[in-house]
Amino acid sequence: MAGESVITEELNNLLNVEFGPEVYEIEKGMLKRFAEAIDDPNPKWLKQAPPTFPAALVPHELLHKLFNVDIPLKRLFNGTSELEYLQPIKAGDVISVTAKLTRLRQVAGAEGPTLFMFTEMTYTNQRGEVVVKGKNTYIKY
Amino acid sequence: MAQVYFEDINEGSDIPALVKYPTTMQLVKYAGASGDFYQIHYDKDFAIANGLPGVIVHGWLTLSFLGQMVTDWLGEKGTLLKLNGSYRGMNKVHEDIVCNGKVVKKYVEDGRTLARVDIWAENPQGEKTVTGTAIVQLPSKA
C-alpha cells in the first residue's frame, strides 16, 4: 500500500532549509564521558573525539521537527549514518552544527507506508573550518 | 599491537574482530553521553509497546564498536577518513555483538595509501545487524 502520501506540506516545507548553527563547546569531560559510554579505552579519546562522537552534537532544531511532525507514522528508526572526517575534533574546539533535510521518500513496506528522511549535517570549528560532514537517514513507519 | 602498514595488508584480508557485550546500563550511559533519549533504548515497557522484543542497542553505539575495531587496527599512524553504517537488524542487550572487518580494496590516490574496509556487526544468531564501510589511510614503509 504505497497509497496515500504521508509527505505533508509541513514536511515538504522543511526540505533544504538550513537549521542552526547549534554550538557545542568540546570539553575534555564530554569526550571522556562519550568514550566511557561507548566502552572504548583508547587514551587518544581523552584529547580527541572518537569517530562517532558527532552523534552527540545533535542538531536538535531539525530533529525535533522531523521526529514530531504530525503524520500517521509513529515508529521511528535510525536507518543509516555516514561520516567524513576532514580534521579531528579536539578538546577545546567550539563546533557549530548546521543541518538540513535533503530528501523525502515514501515506499510501500510490509506493514504499510514507510518514510525515509535524508538529512545532512556540517560540523565547523571555531576557525571556520569544516571538520566533519555527516549524513543520516531516519525511517518512520 | 604492532603498527599496521599499507604494505602489510591485502585485499580480502580480515582485520582483528572485536566482541562487545552491551548492558542496559551501558545504553543509559550512551543515552546520556549522546543526548539520544529515545525510550526504546532503556525503557523495556516502552520498547515492548513499540513492538520490540525488549530494549535494543542504539545503532550509533554498534557503529561506535565498529569504529573502535577500525581505529584499534589503524594504530597511532593510521587515519580514519570515512565511516558509514546501515542499521539492518536489532542488537539486544546482554548478547554478544561481534564486529568484523575485511579489506576489500587497497589503492593509492593523490599519493595517499588508502584502503576500503567492509565492516559489519553480527548478533549471536549470525545476523548482520549493522553493515558499512570504512575508508582509511595507512602509513607506508616506502
Interface residues (C-beta under 8 A of the other chain):
Chain A: M30 R33 F34 E36 A37 I38 D39 D40 N42 K44 P50 P51 T52 A55 A56 V58 R75 L76 F77 N78 G79 T80 S81 E82 L83 E84 Y85 K135
Chain B: K20 P22 Q26 K29 Y30 G32 A33 S34 G35 D36 Y38 N50 G51 H58 G59 W60 L61 L63 S64 F65 G67 Q68 V70 T71 D72 T79 L80 L81 K82 L83 N84 G85 S86 Y87
